[in-house]
C-alpha cells in the first residue's frame, strides 16, 4: 500500500513512538475516515501501511488516507476514552457511531410552598429536586401521570397557579388537590411531596407505612374524609406495585444493555431501572456497522509479536462502542447488566471517568436475568421493525415518533393534528386543521374554522380561538367521562399520551405552524384546559426561512430539535405542515371571494343599508355588476356620495 501514500506520511508513521495513544486518518478533503486506539502506536499504525489488504473495506479506506494525526496518552483507559470522545465529535466514516443524543430528561420537583411536578432537561439547579435520568420524555411523563394519580401533586406553572380563582379540570378528575385555591394545607401537601419523593427513590414500603399511620390517626379523630383520601392513595400505590410486580427489585439503579445484529444493521436496547422501578427502554441504532466490523476484523495487531488475535464478534464490537460512547456524557449507574461480555479495560475506564466503581454483570441470575431477557426481546423486535419499515411510510411515522421521544402503543393509530392560520391583510381569516393517522392524511377529517372577533392580522389570537374551539369541549367531555368511569378505568393508555376515553379522542401530537409565539399561545390554551403541554410542537422556520432548516419548538420545556434536511421525520412534518397551509389558503381564498362578490356582504360596508343596497343591485343588475363598476358609476347612484363609492369599490376589489 506504500506506493499510494506520500513520503511525508510514511515518514510520520516510521517516527511514531511505541506508546499508547489514539490515531486519526483523514482523506484529501479533510474528512475523518477512522479513529483508533493502540497500546503501541508505532506497531498498530505501521500494520495499516506495511500489509497488503487487497480489495477489502480496510484496503479501500487505507487507499484514501492522505494525512494522519496522533495523540499519545498515559494509559489504555485514557486511550479508550479519548478514542470515543473523538468518534462522537468527528463522526468518522469507518467507525461504529451512535447518534449523539441530547441530555437525558429528568423529573423535577420545583421548589415552592406547593412544589410542582415538571419535565426537565438541562443543567440541574440545586434548589430543586431531580429524579432520573429517564430513558425518554415519555418515561418522565408516565411517571408524572402516575404521581398525579397517587399523590395528586400539581403540574401547572407558577404563572397559571398564581392566577387561578377556581380549580382546573385536573382537580375535577382527581389528579390534583387544588392548592391554587386553598383546598389543601401546606402541611398536608408537604406530606404528599415527601411520599412522592420516597416513592421515586424506591422506598415504597416506607411510603405505605407512613400513609397507613396517617390514615389511622385521622380515623381515630373521626376525620373520615381525610382517612378515606389516604386509603385511596394506598390503594393506588398497591395497584401500581401489582402492575409492576416484575419490575420491583432490591436493585436501585441498573442499566440493562442487549445487542442484536442482523442484515447489516444493529440495535442496542437500553433498559433503565431507577429507584427499583423499570422506567422503560430506549433503542439505539448505530451506523457504519458493516464497514467498522470488517476493518476491525482486518486489523493485524502484532504489537507484541504474536499471531493476530481473533476479531471480537460483531455484537461485542457494537456493545463496546455503545458503552464507551454513551457513558461519556451520561451518568453511569453502579451496575451494568450486559448481553455480551465486554473488555475489563472498558469497564475500568468508565469507572475511572465516573469516579466510582462500576460492576458489569454477564450471564445474570434471578430478576436481573429476567430484565436482560426482556431487553434482548426488545432489541430483536426493534431491529426487525427497523428492517421492515425502512423506506416505507411507517418508517416516516416511526422516525417522527422517535425524534420527539414518543412511544405510542399503536403506531398505526398515531394521530397528528396540525393547525395553520391564513388571511390577506387581516381579511377573511381562517384556521385550518388537518389530520394525519394510519400513516397518511385523513382528508375527511379536515376542518376549517372562520375566525371572528379578533384584531385583523392577529395570528396569535386566531390560534388561541381555534385551539379553544377544537379542544375545549373535548377536554370537558374527557373530564366528565373520566369521572363517570368506575374506579381504575380512568387510567392512561400508556405511552405518555393523554387519557383515551370511550368517546373522546385526543391526538398524540398537535403541530402548529409557527415558532415560539404560536407555541406560547397554544401553551396558554392547553394550560387553561388542563391538557398535557407535551402534545404541542411548533414548526419554526430555520435560518433564512429555507426549506429543510426548520426546527421543532416544544411547549413543555424541551430544547429545540433540528431534524436535518434529509430526515424522514422532517419530511413527514413538512408534508403535514404544507397540507395544513394548502387547506387554509384554499379556504381563505374561497371565503375572500364570497366576501367580495356576495350581495349580502354589501350591508357590511359602513353606510350601506337595505335601501342603498337595493338601489345598487337594481342599477347594475347584481353584485357582479357593482363589482365591475367604476367609482364614478357607483357615485352616480342616488344616495351614494363619492367617499362612500370609493369605500364600496375598495371592499369589492
N, C-alpha and C positions, 0 to 999 in steps of 0.2 A: 504493500500500500504506500510505501515511502515515495514512490515516483510521482504521486499526485499531490504531494504536500511540499510546501516551501522549505528551503533550508533553514530559515529562521525558526519555523515551527518545530522542525525536527531537533534543532539545537536546543530549544527550550525544553523539549521532552528529555533530552540527554542530560540536561543540567538539573533536573528535578531532584530534590532531596529524598532520602529513604526515611521519610517521616509520615505520620498520619496526617491526612488532610482531605480537602474537597476540591474537585476539579470541575470546570465548566467548558463545554465546547460550543463554538459559535460558527455560523455559516457566513458566506460572503456578504449577506445583507445585514449582518449583525444580530440575527435572531439566535436565541439559545437553543441548541439541539439537545443537550443532555447534561445533567448534573449527577455526579457520582462521588462516592467517598472511598477511601482506601486506607488500609493500615500502613501501606508503603506506597507513597505516591509514585515513585520512580518506576517500580516494577509493574504496578497496575496500569498506569498510563502507557508505558512502553509497549505493553502487550497489544494495545489497540493498533499501534503503528508498525510493529515488527512481524505480526502474523498475517497470514492471508485469510480473509473471511469470505471470499468469493462473492456470490450474488445474494448473500443473506441480508436481512434487515440491518444487522450491525455493520456489514460491509457497505451498504448503501449510506448509512449515517456517517461512517468514517470518511467516505469519499467527499462529503460536504464540508468537513472541518477545515477552516482556514485560520482560526485563532483559538487560543486556549487561555484560561485564567485558572490559577490555583491559589488555595489558601491553606497554610499549614496550621494545624491545631495541636493541642496538648494531649488529646486522648481520643479513643474511638467514640466515646459518648459525645464529645464536643463535635466530632466529625458528623455523627448521625444527626444531631440537632441542627447543625449548620446546613447540611445537605437538604433537609426537608424544609427549612426556612427558605432556602433559595428556590426549591421546587415550587413552593407556594407563591413566592414573589415573582419568579421569572417565567413560570409556566412553560417549561421546555417541551419540545416536540416528542421526545422519545422516553419520557418518564411517566410512570403511573401517576396521574394527577387527579386529586379530588377537588371539587368546587370549593372555593374559599367562602364558606357561608359567613354571614354576619353573626354578631354575638348572639348567644342563646337568650331566649326570653326568661323572665322571672315573674313570680307572683309577688306583688308589693303590697304591704300593709302600711299605708301612708300615715305619717304622724299627724294626729288631730285629736281633739277631745272625743270625737266619734270617728275613729280611723276607718278608712275606706279600703276595699279590695280593688286592686288595679293590675292590669297587664303592664309589664315594664320591660324595656330593652335598652341597655346602655350602661354608663358608669354608675355604680351604686353610690348612694348618699347615706352616710352613717346615721342620720336622724330618722331614717325609715327602716323597716324590717323587710328583708328579702328572702324568698324561699325558691329554691331551684338549684341549678338551671333546669329548664324543662326541654324536652326534645323538640317541641314545636309550639307555635302560638296556640294551636288547637288544644294542646295539653294544658296550657295555662288557663284557657277559657273554660275548659271542662272542670278544672279544679275550682275556679271561681264559682261556677254554677253549683258545684257540689257544696261549697261553703255557704252559698246563699240559701240553699235548701235546708241545710242542717243548722247553721248558726245565724242566718238572716242578717248578715252584715251588709252595709250599704256599698254601692258601687258608683254612685253618682259623683260627679266632680264637685269641688268645693263651691264653684260659682253657681251651679244649679242648686246644690244643697242650701246655700245661704238665702236663696230667693224663693223657696217653696213655702206656700201657705196651706197646702193640703198634700197628703201623701200621694205618691205616684202609683202607677199600676203594679210595681214590684211589691209594694206593701199589700195591695189588694190580693195578690196571688201568693202571699206569704213567702216572699223572697227577701223581705226587709222588715225591720222592726219600727220603721218610721222615726228615726232620731231627728229628722229635719223639722218635725212638728211636735217634738217632745213626747212621743208615745212610749219612750223608754228612758230610764235614768242613765246618766253617765256611768254609774257604778255597775248596773246590770249589763250595759253594753260592753264595759271593760272586761267583765267576766266572760262574755261571749267571744271577745277578741282573744283572750288568753286561752280559751278552749280551742279556738280555731288554730292558733299557733302551735299548741301541743299536738293537735291532730296532724298538722303538716309535718311536725318532727317525727311522727310515728308513735307518739305516746297515747295510743287510743284507749288503752285500759285506764290510764290515769284520767283521761277526759271523762270516761263513763263513770268512774268512781266519784269524781267531783260533782258531776251532774246529778248523780243519784243522791249524794249528800244534800245538795241544794234542794232537790225535789222533796226529800223527806222533811227538811227544815220548813219549807213553805206549807207542806201538808199539816205539820204539827201546829202551825199558826193559823190553820184553816184558810190559807190563801190558795184555794184550789185552782183558780185560773192560772196563777203563776206555776203551780206544780204541774198542771196539765201541759203547759208550754215546754217545760223541761222534759217531761215524759215523751213528748213528741220529738224533741231533739234526740233523746236516747234511742228512740225507735228508728229515726232517720239514720243515725250512725250505725245501728245494728244492721239495717238493710244494706248500707254501703259495705260494711265488713262482710256481710254474707255474699254480696255480689262479687266482691274482690277477694274472697277467701283464699284463692290460689295465688294471690299476689302479695299477701301479707307474710312477712318472714322476719327472722331475727336480724337479717342484714339491713342496715340503714341505707347506705349509699353504694350502689353497684352499677357498673356498666356491663352489659352483655353484648358481645360482638360475634356475629356469624357472617361468613362469607360464602357466596355461591358464584361459580363461574360457568358460563355456558354460551356457546355461539359467538365467541369473541367479545362478550360483554360480561361485566361483573357487577355484583351488588354486595355491599356491606350493610347489614341490618344492625342498627344500634338500638338496643332496648335500655331504658334508663329507669333505675329504681332509686327513689329518693324518699327518705323517711319511712322506708319499709314498703312503700307503695310503688307498684309498677305504673309509671306515668305514661308509658306509650313507647312506640317505636319510630325510628326515622331511617329511611333507606337512602343510601349514598351510592351513586353510580360513577365510578372513575372513568377517565378517558385514557387513550393510548395503551390499553391493556395488552393487546397483541404485540405491538412494537416493543414495549418495555419488556415483556416476557421473553421475546426472542433475543433481545440484546442481553438480558440477564443470563440467559442460557448460553450465549456465545462468549461471554466474558471468560477469559482464561486466566484465572487467578493463580499465578505461580510465585506469589510473593515470598514463600518460604521454600521454594524449590521443589515442592511436592507436586504430585499429579493434580490436574484440575479437579476441584470438588464438584460433586453433582449439584446441578441447579436446584434451588428450592422449588417446590410445587407452586404453580401459579397462584393458588389460593393463599399460600403463606406470603408470597410477594405482595399480593393485594392487601392482605390484612396488616402486614408490617408497614406498608405505605400509609394506610389509613391511621394506624395508631401513632406513627411518627408525625404525620401532618396535622391530624385532628387535635391532639393534645398540646400543640404548641401554643394555642390561644385559648383553649377551653380547660377549665379546672378538671383535674383527673381525680376520680374517686379512689378510695383506698383499695378497692378490689375490681379487677377486670376478669370477667368470665369469657373465655375465648373458644371458638370452634376449632382453631388450629394452633399448634404450638409455635410461638414466635421466639426470636432470639433473646437470650438473657441480657445481652448488651442493650437491646432496645428498652426493656423494662427498667434496667438500671439507669438509662439515660433520661427517661421521663420521670423517674423517681428523683433523680438529681435536679431536674428542672423544677419539679413541684416542691422540692424541699421536704418531702415526706415519703415514707416507704409505700410503694405500690406493689400489690400482690397480684400476679397473673395466675389464674386457675384454668387448667386444661383438663378435660375429662372430669367435670364436676359431678357431685352427687346431690341427691335429695332435691330440695327446692331449686337450687342453682341449676341442676340438670334439667329440670322442667322449664325454667326460664330459657336455657340455651336451646332446648328443642323447639320452643315457640319461636325464638329468634331465627333459627335455621329454617323453619317452615315459612316464616315471613320473608326471609331472603329469597327462597325459591319462588314464592308466589310473586314477589315484586319483580324479580328478574323475568319470570315468564310473562308477566303483564307488560314489561318494557319491550320484550321481543315481539309480543303480539300486537302492541299498539303502535310501534314505531312507524312513522309515516302515515298514520291513519287519523281520522277525525278524533277518535278517542285520545290519541296522543296529545292533541292540542288542548283538550279539556284537562287531561291529567297534568300537562305542563303548567297550565294556569293554576290549578289547584295546588301543585307543589310549590310554585313560585310564591303563592300567597299563604303558604303554610296551612292550607286547609286539608281536612281529612274526611271527605264525605263518605258515608257508608255505602252509598249507591252512586257511582259516577254517572250512570245513565240518567239519573234524575237530578243531577246537579243543575240548579236553576240560577240564572243570572238575569237581572232586570237592569236596564240601562236607560238613563234619562238625558234628554237634551232640550235646550231652550232655543227657540228660533223666532225672529221678528225682523221687521225692516224699520229701522229708526224708531222702534217702540210700537210700530203699528202691527196689528194682527198677531199679537204674541201667542204662541202655542208651545206647550211642552209635549214631548213625545216619550213614550215608554215602550221599549221593545224587549222581547223575552227570548232568551236562549235556554234551551233544555233538550235533552236527548241528543246532544252533540250537534244541534242545528237550530236555526232561527225558527221561532214559532209564530208565523205571520198572523194566525187567527187570534192570538192573544195580545197583539199590539193595541195600544190605546193612545188617543190624543186628548189633551186637556186644554180648553180655552182658558187663558189666564186673564183675569179681570180684577179691577180694584187695586192696581199697583201703579207706581210711577212708571211711565213709559221708558223702556230700556233697562229697567232694574232686573237683571238676570237673577240676582240673589233672591229677591222677593218672589220671583216666578218659581225658582227652585223650591223655596220654602212652601209655597202654596201647593205645588204638585205633589210633593212628598207627604204633606198633611192629608191631601185628598186620597192619595194612593194607599197610605198605610194607617191613617187614623182609625177608621172603622175596623180595619183588620186587627190592629192592636187591641182595641176594645173587645172584639169578638174572641180573640185568643185568651184574654184575661177572663172573660165571662165563662168561656168553655172550660178553661183550666179549673176555675172554681167549682164548676158543676161536675167535674170528673171525680170518681171515687178516689180515696187516698192511695197514692202510689202510681196512679195512672197519668199524672201530670208531669211525668219525667221527660227530660230532654231526649231527643232522638240520638244523642251522642254526636261525635264528630265536630263539636264546637258550634253546631248550627243552632238557631233558635228553636224553641219547642215547636213540635208539629202536632197540632190538634186534629180532631177528626174532620173539621170543616175548613179551618183556616190554613193558608199555605203561604209562608214567607219564603222568599228566595234565600239561597245560601250566600249570594253576593249582590250588592247594589252598586252599580257603576254610575258615576256622574261625570259628564264631560266638562272637566274643569279642574283647577288646581286647589290651592289652599282655601280660597274664598268660598267656592262652592262646597267643598268638603266641610268647612266650618259651619255653613248654613245647614247642611244635611245633619251634621253632628248635633246641632241645637234641636232640630226636629226630632231626631231619634231619642235624645235625652228626655225631651218633653213627653214622648210617647212611651218611654220605658223599654225601648227596643235596643238590642246589642249594637254598640258602636262599631264592633268588629266587622259588621256587614258592609260598611261603607268604604268604597275605594274610589278615588278621583283619578282621572286620566289627564295628566298635566303635560302641556306641550313642552318639548325639550328646547335646547338652545337653538335660537333662530327659527323656532317653530317647525323644525324639519321632521318629516315623517321618519320614524324609526328611532328617534331620540326621546320619545315620550317616557315619562316617569309616572309611577303609581304612588299616589298620596293616600295615607291611611288616616282614619278618624280616631283610631284607638291608641295613638301614641307611637306606633312603629315608625321607623325611619323610611324615607322614600326608597323605592326599588326601581332600578333601571334594568329592564329585562334583556336588552341587547336587540339590535335591529334584525337579527336572524332568528330570534327566539320564537318558537312555536306559540308560546304563551302570549307574546306581544302581537303576533298575527291574529290570534283569536280576539284579543282585546280590541285591536284596530278594526276588525270586521264588525264586532258588535257596536263599537262607538260610531263607525261610519254608517251603519244601518240606522242607528238612532238619529243621526244627523240627517240622513236622507229622508227618513219618515217625518221628522219635524219640518224640514224645508218644504216638502210637498204639501203638508197640511197647512203651513203658514201661507204658502202661495195661493192655495185654494181659498183660504179664509180672506186673504187680502183681495183676491179677485171678486169675492162675494161682496165685500165691503164697497168695492169701487163700482160695481155695476148693479148692486141690489137696490131697487127703488125704495124699499123700506128704510134704507140707510140714509136717504136724503134728510129725513127728520132728525137724524143725529147731528146734523150740521147746525151750529148755533144760529138762530134767526130763521130757520126753516120750519114752519108748522104745516098742518094739513092743507091749508088753503094755498100757500105758496108752492107746496109740493105738487098739488093738483094742477096748478097753472103751468108749472114747468113740464110735467109729463104730458099735458094736453098740447102745449105749444110745440114740443119736439118729438111727440109720438112715442115716448117711453124713455126709460133711463139711459139706454144706449144713445139715443139722440141727444139727451142732455150732455152725456159724456163727450160726444163728438162736437158739441157747440163751442164757439169761442167765447171769451169773456164778454165781448161786445154784444153777441147774440143773447147771452144769458141776461145781461143787464137790460135788454130791451123788453123783458117780460115785466108786466105790471107788478109793482111792489118789490122789485129786486134792484137794489142800488148797486153801484159799481163795486164798492168794497165787498158786499155780500156775494156778488157774481164772482169776484176773484177767489173768495173762500170756497165757493161751490166748485170752481174749476180745480183748485188745488186738492180738494177732497176726492175728486173723481179721477185724478191723474197721478 
